[in-house]
Amino acid sequence: MRASQRARGEDVGLVDALLSADERRRASGSRFDELRNEQKVLGKQVAKAQGEEKAALLQRTKELAAAVKAADAEQTEAKEEADRLLRSLANLIDPAAPVGGEEDFVTLEEIGTPRDFAAEGFEPKDHVELGQILGAIDTERGAKVAGARSYYLTGVGALLELALVNMAMAQATEAGFIPMITPALVRPAAMDGTGFLGQAAENVYHLPDEDRYLVGTSEVPLAAYHMDEIIDADRLPLRYAGFSSCFRREAGTYGKDTRGIIRVHQFEKVEMFVYTTPEDAEAEHRRLLQWEKDFLTALELPYRVIDVASGDLGSSAARKFDIEAWIPTQGKYREVTSTSNTTEYQARRLSIRLREEGSKVRPLATLNGTLVAVPRVIVAILENHQQADGSVAVPEALRPFLGGRAVLEPVK
């Protein structure tokens, strides 16, 4: 755990503080038990004693009562401190994950070839300009009504979102996922249990009057769906595909991606979530990645898959793979999906366990993966499939979900 904290660039001292608190908890617990036993023995002696002996024993009884109370309080305090420190530790990192910061990822593969617009004889437009030409995106009125990093999807833009969501849900259900519409407001236990009140807390919207949180991903309500439950092993894997609005404060991103809809406060997403055995978690992680790749390949987008470095994993992931689509006007790849193996981390915090034959109960593993985060995929589709006249070709796999439309035409 010390090595894991070090690889993440987090406080290694938390491990030693936890060990110390746990030692105090065990020591005070042992002392409490010893004192309680002495109390029981003394109680029998008092019943038989008389005179001065009884008075002395009664005095000792009072002293023991105070000592037992103090030991109990010390045990409770040490346990609360140990629990607090334990919840502040990030998940144990997968030894296979690259070590380093945000830029120390490892590229696993590149799929597709970015278009050579110069060879085609025109300069590509960015998604904001294309959105205006198509009557699909309105960021000016979004800012007027809701502030910076807000937007409207209009006309074909709105239809494009619905088409992408329906395409994602169709793929997920065909793969055996149970479709879910999840709550956007959750209790603190759900948000904390999934690990979003640690490093990610600054990007979470909190409603203090109701003590509820707006979710930044349906991973949160999907993870908490089986909170405090025991699941029979023969039901695993349980796979859910959740559709929800997502809310993020985007704190710490001042000046980044202020144009367009790449980094916004509210967006819609279809998230895959899996409960499985710890032994199958690694293989399930690869399956989630493949489902994400299948979706983006069907949209005919050039992309790359990266193995995220330790310092960029977030608190709950032991290992994470991102898929980044090519954005022509930025001349670089940008993240559009992510899949994480959170091993037993979330299950332990949310008290979700599996029951095996013989009634053996133990924590299970949870994993998550984005199938489609709508705004960024819209950006990738518009920019990669644009044509010289400002129209946009619709990928063949998406056409059935757009009423058979093959091209998005400029509005008059």
C-alpha positions in Angstrom: 0.0 0.0 0.0 2.9 2.4 0.6 4.3 1.6 -2.8 0.8 2.2 -4.3 0.4 5.5 -2.6 3.9 6.5 -3.8 3.1 5.6 -7.4 0.0 7.7 -7.3 1.8 10.7 -5.9 -0.3 10.6 -2.7 0.5 10.7 1.0 2.4 7.6 2.0 2.2 8.8 5.7 -1.5 7.8 5.6 -0.5 4.2 5.7 1.5 4.5 8.8 -1.1 6.7 10.5 -3.7 4.0 9.7 -1.5 1.2 11.2 -1.0 3.3 14.3 -4.7 4.0 14.7 -5.5 0.3 14.2 -2.9 -0.7 16.8 -4.5 1.7 19.3 -7.9 0.2 18.4 -6.7 -3.3 19.1 -4.8 -2.4 22.3 -7.8 -0.5 23.8 -10.1 -3.3 22.7 -7.9 -5.8 24.6 -7.8 -3.6 27.6 -11.6 -3.2 27.5 -12.1 -7.0 27.5 -9.6 -7.5 30.3 -11.3 -4.8 32.5 -14.8 -6.3 31.7 -13.6 -9.7 32.8 -12.2 -8.3 36.0 -15.6 -6.6 36.6 -17.4 -9.9 36.3 -15.1 -11.6 38.7 -15.3 -8.7 41.1 -19.0 -8.8 41.0 -19.0 -12.4 42.3 -16.5 -11.5 45.0 -18.6 -8.5 46.2 -21.6 -10.8 46.6 -19.7 -13.0 49.0 -17.6 -10.3 50.9 -18.5 -8.5 54.1 -17.3 -5.6 56.2 -14.1 -3.8 55.2 -13.3 -6.3 52.5 -16.7 -5.6 50.8 -16.1 -1.8 51.1 -12.7 -2.2 49.4 -14.2 -4.3 46.7 -17.0 -1.8 46.1 -14.4 1.0 45.8 -12.5 -1.1 43.2 -15.8 -1.6 41.4 -16.2 2.1 41.0 -12.7 2.5 39.7 -13.2 -0.4 37.3 -16.4 1.2 35.9 -14.6 4.4 35.1 -11.7 2.5 33.6 -14.0 0.4 31.4 -15.8 3.5 30.2 -12.5 5.2 29.3 -11.2 2.1 27.5 -14.5 1.8 25.6 -14.3 5.5 24.6 -10.7 5.1 23.5 -11.5 2.0 21.5 -14.4 3.8 19.7 -12.2 6.9 19.0 -9.4 4.8 17.6 -11.8 2.8 15.5 -13.4 5.9 14.0 -9.9 7.3 13.3 -8.8 4.1 11.6 -12.0 4.0 9.5 -11.5 7.6 8.5 -7.9 7.0 7.4 -8.8 3.8 5.6 -11.5 5.6 3.6 -8.9 8.3 2.7 -6.6 5.8 1.1 -6.9 5.2 -2.7 -7.3 1.8 -4.1 -4.3 -0.6 -4.3 -2.8 0.0 -7.8 -2.5 -2.7 -10.4 1.2 -3.5 -10.7 0.7 -3.6 -14.5 -0.4 0.1 -14.6 2.3 2.6 -15.9 3.8 4.7 -13.2 3.9 8.5 -13.5 1.8 11.5 -14.1 -0.9 12.5 -16.6 1.5 12.5 -19.6 3.1 9.1 -18.7 0.4 6.9 -20.2 1.3 4.1 -22.5 -0.4 3.9 -26.0 -1.6 0.4 -26.5 -3.0 0.8 -30.1 -4.2 3.2 -32.7 -7.2 2.4 -34.8 -8.1 4.2 -38.0 -6.2 6.9 -39.9 -6.9 10.6 -39.5 -8.1 12.2 -42.7 -5.8 14.4 -44.7 -8.0 17.4 -45.3 -5.2 19.3 -47.1 -5.1 16.5 -49.7 -8.9 16.8 -50.0 -8.5 20.5 -50.7 -10.2 22.2 -47.8 -9.6 23.4 -44.3 -11.6 21.5 -41.6 -14.1 23.5 -39.5 -14.3 23.0 -35.8 -17.4 21.6 -34.2 -18.7 25.0 -33.0 -18.7 26.4 -36.6 -20.2 23.2 -37.9 -22.8 23.2 -35.2 -23.9 26.7 -36.3 -24.0 25.7 -40.0 -26.1 22.7 -39.2 -28.3 24.5 -36.6 -27.2 21.8 -34.2 -25.3 23.6 -31.3 -26.0 26.9 -29.6 -23.4 27.8 -27.0 -24.3 31.6 -27.0 -27.8 31.1 -25.7 -26.5 28.3 -23.5 -24.2 30.8 -21.8 -27.0 33.4 -21.7 -29.4 31.1 -19.9 -27.1 28.9 -17.8 -23.6 30.5 -17.8 -20.3 29.4 -19.1 -19.8 25.8 -20.3 -23.5 25.4 -21.1 -25.1 24.8 -24.4 -28.3 23.8 -26.3 -28.4 21.0 -28.8 -30.9 22.0 -31.4 -32.5 20.4 -34.5 -30.2 17.6 -35.8 -28.0 18.2 -32.8 -30.7 17.0 -30.4 -31.6 14.1 -32.8 -27.9 13.2 -32.9 -27.8 12.9 -29.1 -30.9 10.7 -29.0 -29.5 8.5 -31.9 -26.2 8.0 -30.1 -27.9 7.1 -26.8 -30.2 4.6 -28.6 -27.3 3.1 -30.6 -25.4 2.7 -27.3 -28.3 1.1 -25.5 -29.0 -1.2 -28.4 -25.4 -2.4 -28.4 -25.4 -2.8 -24.6 -28.6 -4.8 -24.4 -27.5 -7.0 -27.2 -24.3 -7.8 -25.1 -26.5 -8.7 -22.2 -26.5 -5.4 -20.2 -29.7 -4.5 -18.3 -30.7 -0.9 -19.3 -31.2 1.5 -16.5 -32.4 5.1 -16.1 -30.6 6.2 -12.9 -31.1 9.0 -10.3 -29.1 12.2 -10.8 -29.3 13.0 -7.1 -27.8 10.7 -4.5 -27.2 10.5 -0.8 -23.7 11.1 0.6 -23.2 7.3 1.3 -23.5 6.6 -2.4 -21.1 9.4 -3.5 -18.5 8.6 -0.8 -18.8 4.8 -1.3 -17.8 5.1 -4.9 -14.8 7.3 -4.1 -16.0 10.6 -5.5 -15.7 12.6 -2.3 -11.9 12.3 -2.1 -9.8 13.6 -5.0 -12.8 14.3 -7.1 -14.8 16.3 -4.5 -13.9 19.7 -6.0 -15.8 18.7 -9.1 -19.0 17.5 -7.4 -22.1 19.6 -7.0 -23.5 19.5 -3.5 -27.0 20.6 -2.4 -26.4 21.3 1.3 -30.0 22.0 2.3 -31.0 18.5 1.3 -27.5 16.9 1.7 -27.7 15.4 -1.7 -25.1 15.3 -4.5 -25.6 15.7 -8.3 -23.8 12.7 -9.9 -21.0 13.3 -12.4 -21.6 9.8 -13.8 -24.2 7.1 -13.5 -21.4 5.0 -12.1 -22.4 6.4 -8.7 -26.0 5.2 -8.6 -25.2 2.0 -10.4 -22.5 1.2 -7.9 -24.8 2.0 -5.0 -27.7 0.0 -6.5 -26.7 -3.1 -4.5 -25.4 -1.2 -1.5 -25.6 -3.2 1.7 -26.6 -6.4 -0.2 -25.2 -9.9 -0.6 -25.4 -11.3 -4.1 -25.3 -15.0 -4.9 -22.2 -15.9 -6.9 -24.3 -17.7 -9.6 -25.9 -14.4 -10.5 -22.6 -12.8 -11.5 -21.6 -11.1 -13.6 -24.4 -8.5 -13.3 -24.1 -6.0 -16.1 -26.0 -2.7 -16.2 -26.1 0.1 -18.8 -27.1 3.3 -17.1 -28.3 6.5 -18.9 -28.2 9.7 -17.0 -27.4 13.4 -17.0 -24.0 14.1 -15.5 -23.0 17.3 -13.7 -19.4 18.4 -13.1 -18.1 21.7 -11.7 -14.9 21.5 -13.9 -13.0 23.2 -11.1 -9.3 23.7 -11.8 -9.9 23.9 -15.6 -10.0 27.7 -15.9 -9.1 28.7 -19.5 -9.2 25.1 -20.8 -11.6 24.1 -23.6 -13.7 27.2 -23.1 -14.9 27.0 -26.8 -17.6 24.6 -27.7 -18.9 21.5 -25.9 -15.8 19.5 -25.1 -15.7 20.5 -21.4 -19.2 21.3 -20.0 -21.1 21.4 -16.7 -23.9 19.1 -17.8 -24.0 16.3 -20.4 -25.7 12.9 -21.0 -23.9 9.6 -20.9 -24.5 5.8 -21.2 -22.3 4.1 -18.7 -21.6 0.3 -18.4 -21.3 -1.1 -14.9 -20.4 -4.6 -13.8 -20.4 -6.6 -10.6 -18.3 -9.7 -10.9 -15.9 -12.0 -8.9 -12.5 -10.6 -8.1 -11.0 -13.4 -10.1 -12.8 -12.4 -13.3 -12.3 -8.6 -12.9 -9.3 -8.3 -15.2 -10.9 -10.3 -18.0 -14.1 -8.3 -17.6 -12.0 -5.1 -17.8 -10.8 -6.1 -21.3 -14.3 -7.0 -22.3 -15.5 -3.5 -21.4 -12.7 -2.0 -23.4 -13.7 -4.1 -26.4 -17.3 -3.0 -26.2 -16.1 0.7 -26.2 -13.8 0.0 -29.2 -16.7 -1.7 -31.1 -18.9 1.4 -30.6 -16.3 3.9 -31.8 -15.2 1.7 -34.7 -18.9 1.5 -35.8 -18.9 5.3 -35.8 -15.8 5.2 -38.2 -13.7 7.4 -35.9 -9.9 7.3 -35.7 -8.9 6.7 -32.1 -6.2 5.4 -29.8 -6.3 3.3 -26.6 -4.1 4.3 -23.7 -3.1 2.7 -20.4 -3.5 5.5 -17.9 -0.6 6.2 -15.6 -0.8 5.8 -11.8 -0.9 9.5 -11.0 -4.0 10.0 -13.2 -6.1 7.0 -12.1 -8.3 8.7 -9.5 -8.9 7.1 -6.1 -11.1 4.2 -7.0 -9.4 2.7 -10.1 -6.7 0.1 -9.8 -6.2 0.3 -13.6 -7.8 2.4 -16.3 -7.9 2.4 -20.1 -8.9 5.6 -21.9 -10.0 5.8 -25.6 -9.2 9.1 -27.2 -10.7 10.1 -30.6 -8.8 12.2 -33.1 -10.1 15.8 -33.2 -8.9 17.3 -36.6 -9.0 21.0 -35.7 -7.0 20.4 -32.5 -4.6 18.1 -34.2 -4.6 15.7 -31.3 -6.5 12.8 -29.6 -9.0 13.7 -26.9 -10.6 11.4 -24.4 -14.1 10.2 -25.3 -14.4 7.0 -23.1 -12.8 5.4 -20.1 -13.0 2.0 -18.4 -11.8 1.3 -14.9 -11.3 -1.8 -12.8 -12.0 -0.8 -9.3 -11.4 -4.3 -7.9 -13.0 -4.6 -4.4 -12.5 -1.0 -3.4 -16.1 0.3 -4.1 -17.7 -3.0 -2.9 -16.0 -2.8 0.5 -17.0 0.8 1.0 -20.6 0.2 -0.1 -20.8 -3.2 1.8 -21.6 -5.3 -1.3 -20.6 -8.9 -1.1 -21.0 -12.2 -2.9 -22.1 -15.5 -1.4 -20.5 -18.6 -2.7 -21.4 -22.3 -2.1 -21.1 -23.2 1.5 -22.4 -19.7 2.5 -19.0 -18.2 2.3 -19.3 -14.4 2.0 -16.7 -12.0 0.6 -16.4 -8.7 -1.3 -16.9 -8.7 -5.0 -15.4 -6.6 -7.7 -16.9 -3.7 -9.6 -15.9 -2.2 -13.0 -17.2 0.7 -15.1 -16.9 1.9 -18.7 -18.3 4.7 -20.7 -20.1 3.6 -23.8 -20.9 7.1 -25.0 -20.3 10.5 -23.5 -22.6 12.4 -25.9 -21.0 15.9 -26.4 -17.4 14.7 -27.1 -18.7 12.0 -29.5 -20.7 14.6 -31.3 -17.6 16.7 -31.6 -15.7 13.8 -33.0 -18.4 12.9 -35.5 -18.9 16.4 -36.8 -15.2 17.2 -37.2 -14.1 13.8 -38.6 -17.1 13.3 -41.0 -17.5 16.9 -42.3 -17.5 17.7 -45.9 -16.3 20.8 -47.8 -19.8 22.4 -48.0 -20.3 22.2 -44.2 -22.5 19.1 -44.4 -21.6 16.0 -42.3 -21.8 12.4 -43.4 -23.6 10.1 -41.0 -21.7 6.9 -40.2 -23.6 4.0 -41.6 -24.1 2.3 -38.2 -25.8 5.4 -36.9 -28.2 6.0 -39.7 -31.0 3.6 -38.5 -31.1 5.6 -35.3 -31.4 8.9 -37.3 -34.4 7.8 -39.4 -32.1 6.6 -42.2 -30.5 10.0 -42.7 -27.2 9.7 -44.5 -26.1 13.4 -44.3 -26.6 16.3 -42.0 -27.3 19.2 -44.2 -26.6 22.9 -43.5 -29.7 24.9 -42.5 -30.9 27.6 -44.8 
